Amino acid sequence: MNLSIVIPLLNEEESLEELFTRIDNVCKTSNLSYEVWFIDDGSTDLSWSIIENLKIQHPQIHGIKFSKNYGKSQALHAAFERTNGNVIITMDADLQDFPEEIPELYKMVVEDNYDIVSGWKKKRFDNVMTKNIPSKLFNAAARKVSGVYLHDFNCGLKAYKKQVVKSIDVYGDMHRYIPVLAANAGFRRITEKEVPHQARPYGTSKFGTERFVRGFLDLVTLWFVSRFGGRPMHFFGAVGTIMFIVGFLSAFWLGVSKLIDVARGIYGHLITNNPWFFIALTMMLMGTLLFIAGFLGEMIIRTNREHKNYNIDEVI
């Protein structure tokens, strides 16, 4: 199979039939064999009923229904486990992504041998203050921290080699950082393609400005995990050891100073009156705790077993 098209959705009943019709026309015109995976992330409208009806008419359609809203990353994770195409394309269900871009994205992966091709919505039709400007700041920070130079990490329209989606674990809100996760896994042939964007024709956006706050926090997490996730002792143990040594040397210096004063016949200077005494004790205590945190992190990594953090009601 040439293509697996993965479409997470939440309350998009008005756009699903038009979206599939356009996908079907594009794939047939380009002579591409394909399957479509719709992931209903807890919709409360008629989205799932529409997917069931489409499935009856078009066997290449598959659906996954979550018991409640778990988020886009969990939706992608559930679909990635089940895809069969040599190239996996993700897109949003709101018709702001253009299915007509599918053949070119497929060609760039297959013929140009890219691991990931990420869409770049250079000209956006979103609110400038609440989306465009925060998005530019977010993308600039993501490029700087991750070392993956894409203009639009948030674009839902992306194409992947099958090996990429089968090799990475998408969790939390990490869907926007799949190129970074892939790069950390050794898939370095990552590029972007400018794609058109249009205003949402139906419904309202499911993401508010709070997604940028979560995005920055996830970016910090990703930076830390990518460098120390496999060996937390390298971070916590190193910092803890340095703090303990500094605290110990400070306490040792205070003790030596006290002995020198006694040798000189100077009495009455209590070590506990010196602020450095409490600073030294605090640093030794914190250093010990950080070292223990690193040790426990190593133990958790060695005993942890992967588990899904979502419930699936139905798969068709």
VOBA-1610 file (N, C-alpha, C; in pm, whole numbers, padded with zeros to 5 digits, always signed):
BEGIN
Met+00084-00119+00000Met+00000+00000+00000Met+00087+00125+00000Asn+00053+00220-00087Asn+00134+00342-00097Asn+00118+00433+00023Leu-00006+00459+00063Leu-00033+00565+00159Leu-00122+00521+00273Ser-00091+00570+00392Ser-00185+00570+00504Ser-00205+00717+00543Ile-00329+00760+00543Ile-00361+00899+00576Ile-00430+00900+00712Val-00368+00968+00807Val-00414+00968+00946Val-00477+01103+00978Ile-00602+01101+01026Ile-00676+01224+01049Ile-00740+01222+01188Pro-00677+01287+01286Pro-00742+01302+01417Pro-00854+01407+01406Leu-00959+01391+01485Leu-01068+01486+01475Leu-01145+01495+01607Leu-01207+01609+01625Leu-01294+01634+01740Leu-01406+01726+01693Asn-01528+01670+01685Asn-01646+01747+01646Asn-01627+01816+01511Glu-01608+01734+01408Glu-01587+01788+01273Glu-01688+01729+01175Glu-01813+01712+01218Glu-01914+01646+01138Glu-01938+01714+01003Glu-01921+01844+00996Glu-01953+01916+00873Glu-01849+01899+00764Ser-01727+01862+00800Ser-01619+01862+00702Ser-01576+01722+00656Leu-01619+01615+00725Leu-01563+01482+00700Leu-01592+01430+00560Glu-01714+01443+00514Glu-01748+01389+00382Glu-01674+01464+00272Glu-01669+01595+00280Glu-01596+01672+00180Glu-01447+01639+00183Leu-01392+01624+00303Leu-01250+01591+00315Leu-01219+01458+00251Phe-01300+01355+00280Phe-01271+01224+00221Phe-01289+01226+00069Thr-01389+01296+00020Thr-01411+01303-00125Thr-01289+01362-00195Arg-01232+01466-00138Arg-01113+01528-00198Arg-00992+01434-00190Ile-00977+01366-00078Ile-00866+01269-00065Ile-00880+01158-00167Asp-01001+01106-00181Asp-01027+00996-00275Asp-00998+01039-00419Asn-01042+01157-00456Asn-01018+01206-00592Asn-00869+01223-00619Val-00797+01280-00524Val-00654+01304-00541Val-00578+01172-00555Cys-00608+01076-00469Cys-00535+00948-00471Cys-00568+00868-00597Lys-00692+00871-00641Lys-00728+00799-00764Lys-00663+00864-00886Thr-00663+00996-00889Thr-00600+01066-01001Thr-00451+01037-01008Ser-00386+01023-00893Ser-00241+00998-00887Ser-00208+00849-00886Asn-00313+00765-00895Asn-00294+00619-00898Asn-00219+00569-00773Leu-00262+00617-00657Leu-00201+00578-00530Leu-00297+00490-00452Ser-00252+00372-00412Ser-00332+00289-00323Ser-00323+00348-00183Tyr-00434+00349-00110Tyr-00434+00422+00017Tyr-00536+00366+00115Glu-00519+00403+00240Glu-00617+00383+00345Glu-00627+00512+00425Val-00742+00534+00485Val-00763+00653+00567Val-00802+00608+00708Trp-00732+00662+00806Trp-00763+00634+00946Trp-00819+00762+01010Phe-00948+00759+01042Phe-01011+00867+01119Phe-01006+00829+01266Ile-00954+00919+01350Ile-00951+00894+01494Ile-01042+00995+01562Asp-01154+00946+01612Asp-01252+01031+01679Asp-01210+01047+01825Asp-01159+01165+01856Asp-01102+01192+01988Asp-01209+01246+02084Gly-01314+01165+02104Gly-01418+01202+02200Gly-01520+01301+02148Ser-01556+01293+02021Ser-01654+01387+01964Ser-01790+01370+02030Thr-01862+01481+02042Thr-01997+01478+02097Thr-02103+01509+01991Asp-02059+01525+01865Asp-02154+01548+01757Asp-02172+01418+01678Leu-02205+01426+01551Leu-02232+01307+01469Leu-02109+01258+01392Ser-01991+01301+01432Ser-01870+01264+01358Ser-01855+01113+01343Trp-01873+01037+01451Trp-01853+00892+01444Trp-01957+00825+01355Ser-02079+00871+01360Ser-02183+00814+01272Ser-02149+00837+01125Ile-02095+00953+01095Ile-02056+00983+00957Ile-01942+00890+00915Ile-01846+00868+01003Ile-01734+00777+00971Ile-01786+00636+00947Glu-01880+00591+01028Glu-01938+00457+01010Glu-02009+00446+00875Asn-02082+00549+00837Asn-02151+00546+00707Asn-02052+00549+00591Leu-01946+00628+00605Leu-01844+00631+00500Leu-01775+00495+00488Lys-01754+00428+00600Lys-01690+00297+00600Lys-01772+00195+00521Ile-01902+00203+00530Ile-01988+00109+00457Ile-01969+00124+00306Gln-01951+00246+00261Gln-01937+00272+00118Gln-01793+00260+00069His-01696+00281+00158His-01556+00285+00117His-01472+00199+00213Pro-01439+00077+00173Pro-01366-00015+00263Pro-01226+00034+00300Gln-01172+00130+00226Gln-01038+00181+00259Gln-01039+00274+00379Ile-01159+00302+00430Ile-01171+00387+00549Ile-01168+00301+00675His-01093+00346+00774His-01090+00283+00905His-01115+00390+01010Gly-01167+00349+01124Gly-01195+00445+01230Gly-01158+00393+01366Ile-01115+00484+01451Ile-01087+00454+01591Ile-01166+00553+01674Lys-01244+00502+01769Lys-01326+00589+01853Lys-01276+00584+01997Phe-01230+00698+02048Phe-01186+00708+02187Phe-01308+00724+02278Ser-01294+00676+02402Ser-01404+00686+02498Ser-01425+00830+02545Lys-01320+00913+02536Lys-01330+01054+02569Lys-01218+01128+02498Asn-01209+01257+02521Asn-01104+01337+02456Asn-00971+01318+02528Tyr-00874+01256+02457Tyr-00742+01231+02514Tyr-00635+01322+02456Gly-00660+01379+02340Gly-00560+01466+02280Gly-00506+01413+02148Lys-00447+01502+02073Lys-00400+01470+01938Lys-00285+01369+01939Ser-00196+01379+02036Ser-00082+01287+02040Ser-00129+01143+02059Gln-00225+01123+02149Gln-00277+00989+02172Gln-00350+00935+02048Ala-00419+01025+01979Ala-00488+00985+01857Ala-00388+00938+01750Leu-00280+01014+01734Leu-00178+00974+01637Leu-00112+00842+01678His-00084+00827+01806His-00021+00704+01854His-00106+00583+01821Ala-00237+00592+01847Ala-00327+00479+01819Ala-00330+00444+01671Ala-00328+00546+01585Ala-00332+00520+01441Ala-00199+00469+01389Phe-00088+00526+01436Phe+00044+00485+01388Phe+00068+00336+01412Glu+00013+00283+01520Glu+00030+00141+01549Glu-00038+00053+01444Arg-00137+00108+01374Arg-00220+00026+01285Arg-00199+00056+01136Thr-00122+00157+01102Thr-00106+00193+00961Thr-00026+00089+00885Asn-00057+00075+00755Asn+00008-00023+00669Asn+00079+00038+00549Gly+00059+00167+00524Gly+00117+00229+00406Gly+00267+00249+00418Asn+00333+00255+00304Asn+00478+00283+00303Asn+00507+00428+00342Val+00411+00516+00315Val+00423+00657+00355Val+00299+00691+00437Ile+00321+00758+00549Ile+00210+00799+00635Ile+00198+00949+00628Ile+00078+00997+00598Ile+00052+01140+00592Ile-00050+01176+00700Thr-00019+01277+00779Thr-00114+01326+00878Thr-00171+01460+00833Met-00297+01481+00863Met-00359+01609+00833Met-00475+01633+00928Asp-00512+01759+00944Asp-00625+01794+01028Asp-00755+01774+00951Ala-00864+01762+01026Ala-00994+01733+00965Ala-01076+01858+00936Asp-01020+01976+00961Asp-01099+02099+00952Asp-01096+02166+00815Leu-01033+02099+00717Leu-01024+02150+00579Leu-00931+02270+00566Gln-00854+02300+00669Gln-00752+02404+00653Gln-00628+02347+00585Asp-00611+02215+00589Asp-00506+02149+00512Asp-00564+02104+00378Phe-00482+02108+00274Phe-00529+02077+00139Phe-00487+01934+00100Pro-00584+01843+00081Pro-00550+01708+00035Pro-00477+01707-00098Glu-00492+01813-00177Glu-00425+01820-00307Glu-00273+01822-00294Glu-00221+01843-00174Glu-00076+01841-00151Glu-00023+01698-00135Ile-00111+01600-00122Ile-00069+01462-00092Ile+00029+01406-00196Pro+00003+01414-00326Pro+00096+01353-00422Pro+00238+01409-00413Glu+00251+01539-00396Glu+00385+01598-00389Glu+00456+01556-00261Leu+00384+01551-00150Leu+00444+01505-00025Leu+00490+01360-00038Tyr+00407+01278-00099Tyr+00442+01137-00121Tyr+00568+01125-00208Lys+00573+01205-00312Lys+00688+01201-00402Lys+00817+01240-00330Met+00810+01341-00243Met+00930+01385-00173Met+00984+01278-00078Val+00895+01199-00021Val+00940+01090+00067Val+00994+00974-00014Val+00923+00935-00119Val+00959+00814-00195Val+01075+00841-00290Glu+01067+00948-00368Glu+01167+00972-00472Glu+01287+01051-00421Asp+01262+01148-00332Asp+01371+01229-00279Asp+01430+01171-00151Asn+01368+01063-00103Asn+01420+00986+00011Asn+01429+01066+00141Tyr+01332+01154+00164Tyr+01326+01225+00291Tyr+01256+01136+00395Asp+01301+01146+00518Asp+01235+01072+00627Asp+01106+01141+00668Ile+01110+01274+00670Ile+00992+01354+00707Ile+00985+01476+00617Val+00865+01505+00571Val+00839+01631+00501Val+00730+01703+00579Ser+00764+01818+00634Ser+00671+01892+00718Ser+00612+02009+00641Gly+00483+02028+00653Gly+00418+02140+00588Gly+00455+02273+00653Trp+00462+02376+00574Trp+00492+02511+00622Trp+00385+02605+00571Lys+00296+02647+00660Lys+00191+02741+00624Lys+00248+02883+00633Lys+00317+02922+00527Lys+00386+03050+00528Lys+00288+03166+00539Lys+00177+03156+00467Lys+00073+03259+00475Lys-00046+03199+00547Arg-00074+03249+00667Arg-00178+03193+00751Arg-00301+03285+00754Phe-00416+03221+00773Phe-00542+03296+00782Phe-00602+03277+00922Asp-00517+03300+01023Asp-00560+03292+01162Asp-00551+03429+01227Asn-00605+03441+01347Asn-00596+03566+01421Asn-00451+03601+01448Val-00411+03723+01414Val-00271+03764+01424Val-00222+03762+01568Met-00301+03819+01659Met-00255+03835+01797Met-00260+03706+01876Thr-00363+03625+01856Thr-00380+03505+01938Thr-00313+03382+01879Lys-00282+03383+01749Lys-00224+03264+01689Lys-00096+03292+01611Asn-00099+03387+01519Asn+00016+03407+01430Asn+00142+03449+01504Ile+00133+03555+01584Ile+00251+03604+01655Ile+00300+03502+01759Pro+00211+03446+01845Pro+00258+03343+01937Pro+00320+03224+01865Ser+00265+03188+01748Ser+00319+03076+01672Ser+00461+03104+01623Lys+00485+03227+01578Lys+00620+03262+01530Lys+00721+03256+01645Leu+00682+03308+01762Leu+00771+03304+01878Leu+00797+03160+01921Phe+00693+03080+01922Phe+00705+02940+01961Phe+00797+02865+01865Asn+00778+02884+01736Asn+00860+02814+01637Asn+01006+02856+01645Ala+01031+02984+01671Ala+01169+03032+01686Ala+01236+02965+01805Ala+01164+02957+01917Ala+01220+02891+02035Ala+01243+02743+02010Ala+01150+02678+01941Ala+01163+02536+01913Ala+01283+02507+01823Arg+01306+02592+01724Arg+01423+02574+01637Arg+01552+02588+01716Lys+01556+02688+01804Lys+01678+02714+01881Lys+01710+02600+01976Val+01609+02552+02045Val+01631+02450+02148Val+01653+02312+02086Ser+01575+02278+01984Ser+01578+02142+01931Ser+01688+02118+01828Gly+01728+02226+01758Gly+01826+02207+01650Gly+01765+02158+01521Val+01632+02142+01518Val+01560+02104+01395Val+01501+02232+01336Tyr+01547+02268+01218Tyr+01515+02400+01163Tyr+01394+02392+01069Leu+01276+02396+01131Leu+01150+02403+01058Leu+01081+02534+01092His+01010+02588+00996His+00941+02714+01020His+00808+02695+01092Asp+00748+02576+01080Asp+00613+02557+01131Asp+00600+02418+01195Phe+00637+02409+01323Phe+00625+02281+01394Phe+00479+02241+01413Asn+00389+02339+01419Asn+00249+02309+01451Asn+00166+02262+01332Cys+00219+02271+01213Cys+00142+02231+01095Cys+00106+02082+01103Gly-00023+02053+01090Gly-00067+01914+01099Gly-00039+01833+00975Leu-00011+01899+00863Leu+00012+01829+00736Leu+00159+01789+00726Lys+00185+01660+00744Lys+00322+01608+00739Lys+00321+01471+00672Ala+00436+01435+00614Ala+00451+01303+00553Ala+00572+01234+00615Tyr+00558+01104+00642Tyr+00663+01027+00709Tyr+00688+00896+00638Lys+00812+00852+00640Lys+00839+00714+00607Lys+00775+00624+00712Lys+00736+00506+00671Lys+00672+00413+00764Lys+00762+00383+00882Gln+00895+00370+00856Gln+00988+00336+00964Gln+00990+00442+01073Val+00963+00567+01036Val+00968+00676+01134Val+00857+00661+01237Val+00733+00647+01190Val+00620+00642+01285Val+00620+00513+01365Lys+00684+00408+01313Lys+00691+00282+01388Lys+00805+00284+01489Ser+00891+00385+01484Ser+01010+00388+01570Ser+01000+00487+01684Ile+00901+00576+01680Ile+00892+00680+01783Ile+00767+00660+01867Asp+00769+00717+01985Asp+00656+00709+02078Asp+00600+00849+02098Val+00479+00871+02047Val+00415+01002+02059Val+00326+01001+02183Tyr+00352+01090+02277Tyr+00279+01091+02403Tyr+00258+01234+02450Gly+00176+01250+02554Gly+00151+01384+02609Gly+00098+01477+02502Asp+00166+01590+02483Asp+00134+01685+02376Asp+00250+01694+02278Met+00319+01582+02256Met+00441+01582+02176Met+00416+01572+02026His+00290+01577+01982His+00263+01562+01839His+00332+01671+01757Arg+00343+01792+01814Arg+00406+01902+01740Arg+00557+01883+01729Tyr+00613+01792+01809Tyr+00757+01771+01811Tyr+00798+01636+01749Ile+00710+01577+01668Ile+00745+01450+01606Ile+00875+01461+01524Pro+00898+01569+01449Pro+01028+01578+01379Pro+01148+01576+01475Val+01132+01635+01593Val+01241+01635+01690Val+01260+01494+01747Leu+01149+01427+01780Leu+01157+01289+01828Leu+01224+01200+01724Ala+01188+01221+01597Ala+01247+01141+01489Ala+01396+01169+01475Ala+01434+01297+01483Ala+01576+01333+01473Ala+01655+01269+01586Asn+01598+01268+01707Asn+01665+01204+01820Asn+01678+01054+01802Ala+01587+00996+01721Ala+01592+00852+01694Ala+01682+00818+01576Gly+01743+00921+01514Gly+01838+00896+01406Gly+01788+00925+01267Phe+01664+00973+01254Phe+01609+01007+01123Phe+01638+01155+01097Arg+01741+01181+01019Arg+01792+01318+01004Arg+01753+01384+00873Arg+01698+01309+00779Arg+01660+01369+00651Arg+01520+01431+00665Ile+01519+01551+00718Ile+01394+01621+00747Ile+01392+01752+00668Thr+01285+01775+00599Thr+01271+01898+00521Thr+01129+01951+00537Glu+01099+02061+00472Glu+00966+02117+00478Glu+00922+02161+00339Lys+00792+02171+00323Lys+00734+02213+00196Lys+00629+02319+00225Glu+00637+02428+00153Glu+00537+02533+00170Glu+00403+02483+00119Val+00301+02494+00203Val+00168+02445+00168Val+00067+02558+00187Pro-00042+02555+00112Pro-00144+02661+00127Pro-00225+02642+00255His-00285+02748+00298His-00366+02748+00419His-00490+02832+00392Gln-00600+02792+00452Gln-00721+02871+00437Gln-00793+02881+00571Ala-00881+02978+00581Ala-00959+02993+00703Ala-01051+02872+00719Arg-01076+02836+00842Arg-01162+02721+00871Arg-01303+02747+00816Pro-01354+02659+00726Pro-01487+02684+00670Pro-01602+02645+00762Tyr-01575+02550+00855Tyr-01680+02503+00946Tyr-01627+02500+01089Gly-01718+02516+01184Gly-01683+02496+01323Gly-01585+02599+01377Thr-01530+02566+01495Thr-01435+02654+01561Thr-01311+02576+01599Ser-01202+02647+01621Ser-01075+02584+01658Ser-01087+02517+01794Lys-01021+02400+01807Lys-01022+02326+01933Lys-00900+02360+02019Phe-00813+02448+01969Phe-00692+02485+02041Phe-00694+02634+02072Gly-00666+02668+02197Gly-00657+02807+02237Gly-00512+02849+02255Thr-00495+02970+02308Thr-00359+03021+02326Thr-00283+02941+02432Glu-00355+02866+02517Glu-00286+02788+02620Glu-00199+02678+02560Arg-00224+02643+02433Arg-00142+02539+02371Arg+00003+02584+02357Phe+00026+02715+02345Phe+00164+02764+02333Phe+00237+02752+02466Val+00164+02774+02577Val+00225+02755+02709Val+00263+02610+02726Arg+00169+02520+02696Arg+00200+02377+02706Arg+00311+02338+02610Gly+00313+02403+02493Gly+00415+02372+02396Gly+00555+02406+02445Phe+00570+02522+02510Phe+00700+02560+02564Phe+00743+02465+02675Leu+00648+02425+02760Leu+00681+02331+02868Leu+00722+02197+02809Asp+00650+02152+02707Asp+00687+02026+02642Asp+00824+02036+02576Leu+00857+02155+02524Leu+00987+02174+02460Leu+01099+02157+02562Val+01081+02213+02681Val+01180+02195+02787Val+01193+02048+02824Thr+01078+01981+02836Thr+01080+01837+02867Thr+01154+01758+02760Leu+01123+01791+02633Leu+01186+01719+02523Leu+01336+01742+02521Trp+01379+01867+02547Trp+01522+01896+02552Trp+01591+01812+02659Phe+01529+01805+02777Phe+01590+01730+02887Phe+01592+01580+02856Val+01477+01528+02810Val+01467+01385+02784Val+01562+01342+02673Ser+01575+01426+02569Ser+01662+01390+02457Ser+01808+01379+02499Arg+01846+01454+02603Arg+01986+01454+02646Arg+02012+01363+02765Phe+01915+01354+02855Phe+01938+01278+02977Phe+01831+01173+03006Gly+01734+01157+02913Gly+01625+01063+02938Gly+01672+00921+02957Gly+01776+00881+02884Gly+01825+00745+02898Gly+01916+00725+03017Arg+01982+00831+03063Arg+02072+00822+03177Arg+02051+00941+03270Pro+01943+00942+03348Pro+01916+01057+03437Pro+02026+01080+03539Met+02103+00973+03571Met+02212+00990+03667Met+02318+01086+03615His+02332+01096+03483His+02431+01187+03426His+02399+01332+03459Phe+02271+01364+03476Phe+02233+01501+03512Phe+02220+01516+03663Phe+02127+01440+03722Phe+02101+01456+03865Phe+02223+01415+03948Gly+02289+01308+03907Gly+02406+01263+03982Gly+02519+01363+03976Ala+02541+01420+03856Ala+02651+01517+03841Ala+02623+01644+03921Val+02501+01699+03907Val+02466+01821+03981Val+02468+01794+04131Gly+02413+01679+04171Gly+02411+01646+04313Gly+02550+01630+04371Thr+02638+01566+04296Thr+02776+01546+04343Thr+02848+01680+04359Ile+02831+01770+04261Ile+02895+01902+04268Ile+02844+01979+04390Met+02712+01977+04412Met+02656+02050+04525Met+02706+01991+04658Phe+02712+01858+04666Phe+02758+01795+04789Phe+02904+01831+04818Ile+02987+01828+04713Ile+03129+01859+04732Ile+03147+02004+04778Val+03075+02098+04712Val+03084+02239+04752Val+03039+02256+04897Gly+02928+02192+04934Gly+02879+02201+05071Gly+02974+02140+05170Phe+03032+02024+05134Phe+03126+01957+05224Phe+03252+02041+05245Leu+03305+02097+05135Leu+03424+02180+05148Leu+03397+02305+05231Ser+03274+02362+05216Ser+03239+02478+05296Ser+03234+02442+05444Ala+03171+02327+05474Ala+03164+02283+05613Ala+03303+02251+05667Phe+03386+02191+05584Phe+03523+02158+05627Phe+03602+02286+05658Trp+03583+02388+05573Trp+03651+02515+05595Trp+03606+02580+05726Leu+03475+02573+05756Leu+03425+02627+05882Leu+03486+02553+06001Gly+03497+02420+05989Gly+03556+02342+06097Gly+03702+02375+06119Val+03776+02388+06010Val+03918+02424+06021Val+03933+02563+06083Ser+03847+02658+06041Ser+03852+02793+06097Ser+03828+02791+06248Lys+03734+02708+06291Lys+03706+02697+06434Lys+03828+02642+06509Leu+03895+02540+06454Leu+04013+02483+06519Leu+04126+02585+06526Ile+04140+02665+06420Ile+04244+02768+06420Ile+04217+02871+06530Asp+04088+02911+06543Asp+04053+03007+06648Asp+04082+02950+06787Val+04049+02822+06806Val+04076+02759+06936Val+04225+02754+06964Ala+04304+02720+06858Ala+04449+02713+06875Ala+04507+02849+06912Arg+04441+02956+06868Arg+04488+03092+06899Arg+04431+03141+07031Gly+04350+03057+07095Gly+04290+03098+07221Gly+04169+03186+07206Ile+04109+03184+07088Ile+03989+03264+07062Ile+03867+03174+07081Tyr+03782+03209+07175Tyr+03664+03129+07203Tyr+03536+03214+07186Gly+03426+03146+07180Gly+03297+03218+07176Gly+03242+03240+07037His+03318+03208+06931His+03268+03219+06794His+03200+03087+06754Leu+03070+03084+06761Leu+02998+02961+06728Leu+02986+02945+06576Ile+03011+02823+06528Ile+02997+02795+06385Ile+02855+02821+06340Thr+02758+02791+06425Thr+02616+02806+06387Thr+02576+02952+06369Asn+02660+03045+06413Asn+02632+03186+06390Asn+02673+03233+06251Asn+02747+03148+06182Asn+02795+03182+06048Asn+02692+03134+05944Pro+02639+03221+05859Pro+02540+03178+05757Pro+02592+03066+05668Trp+02722+03062+05646Trp+02778+02959+05560Trp+02754+02819+05616Phe+02737+02808+05747Phe+02711+02677+05807Phe+02581+02618+05753Phe+02477+02702+05749Phe+02347+02655+05701Phe+02347+02636+05549Ile+02422+02723+05481Ile+02435+02706+05336Ile+02503+02574+05304Ala+02609+02542+05378Ala+02682+02417+05355Ala+02594+02296+05382Leu+02520+02299+05492Leu+02430+02188+05524Leu+02322+02170+05417Thr+02266+02282+05373Thr+02161+02276+05271Thr+02215+02218+05140Met+02335+02261+05100Met+02393+02211+04975Met+02425+02062+04985Met+02475+02018+05099Met+02502+01874+05115Met+02372+01794+05111Leu+02268+01847+05175Leu+02139+01777+05175Leu+02079+01772+05036Met+02079+01887+04965Met+02024+01890+04829Met+02107+01803+04735Gly+02238+01806+04749Gly+02323+01721+04666Gly+02291+01574+04685Thr+02271+01533+04812Thr+02236+01394+04840Thr+02102+01358+04778Leu+02003+01447+04790Leu+01870+01420+04735Leu+01874+01411+04582Leu+01950+01500+04518Leu+01961+01495+04372Leu+02029+01366+04327Phe+02129+01324+04399Phe+02198+01198+04366Phe+02101+01081+04377Ile+02021+01081+04484Ile+01921+00975+04501Ile+01817+00981+04389Ala+01777+01104+04348Ala+01681+01118+04238Ala+01736+01057+04110Gly+01864+01081+04082Gly+01926+01021+03964Gly+01928+00870+03972Phe+01958+00817+04089Phe+01962+00671+04108Phe+01822+00611+04088Leu+01721+00676+04148Leu+01585+00626+04132Leu+01539+00635+03986Gly+01581+00743+03917Gly+01548+00754+03775Gly+01604+00640+03694Glu+01727+00602+03723Glu+01789+00488+03654Glu+01710+00360+03681Met+01667+00341+03806Met+01592+00220+03841Met+01456+00218+03771Ile+01390+00335+03764Ile+01259+00342+03698Ile+01271+00309+03550Ile+01373+00362+03484Ile+01393+00334+03342Ile+01410+00185+03317Arg+01478+00118+03406Arg+01506-00025+03388Arg+01387-00113+03421Thr+01291-00061+03496Thr+01175-00143+03533Thr+01047-00099+03466Asn+01050+00018+03399Asn+00928+00071+03338Asn+00883-00012+03220Arg+00752-00027+03206Arg+00693-00096+03092Arg+00597+00000+03025Glu+00600+00003+02893Glu+00514+00094+02819Glu+00367+00061+02842His+00282+00162+02853His+00139+00141+02867His+00066+00252+02793Lys-00050+00217+02741Lys-00131+00316+02670Lys-00206+00400+02772Asn-00214+00528+02747Asn-00288+00616+02837Asn-00415+00667+02770Tyr-00481+00576+02696Tyr-00609+00609+02637Tyr-00692+00482+02625Asn-00824+00498+02619Asn-00916+00385+02605Asn-00988+00396+02472Ile-00993+00287+02400Ile-01059+00283+02270Ile-01194+00214+02284Asp-01298+00282+02242Asp-01432+00225+02248Asp-01458+00129+02132Glu-01408+00168+02014Glu-01443+00090+01895Glu-01341+00114+01785Val-01315+00009+01706Val-01229+00019+01588Val-01304-00043+01473Ile-01313+00028+01362Ile-01381-00025+01245Ile-01287-00023+01125
//
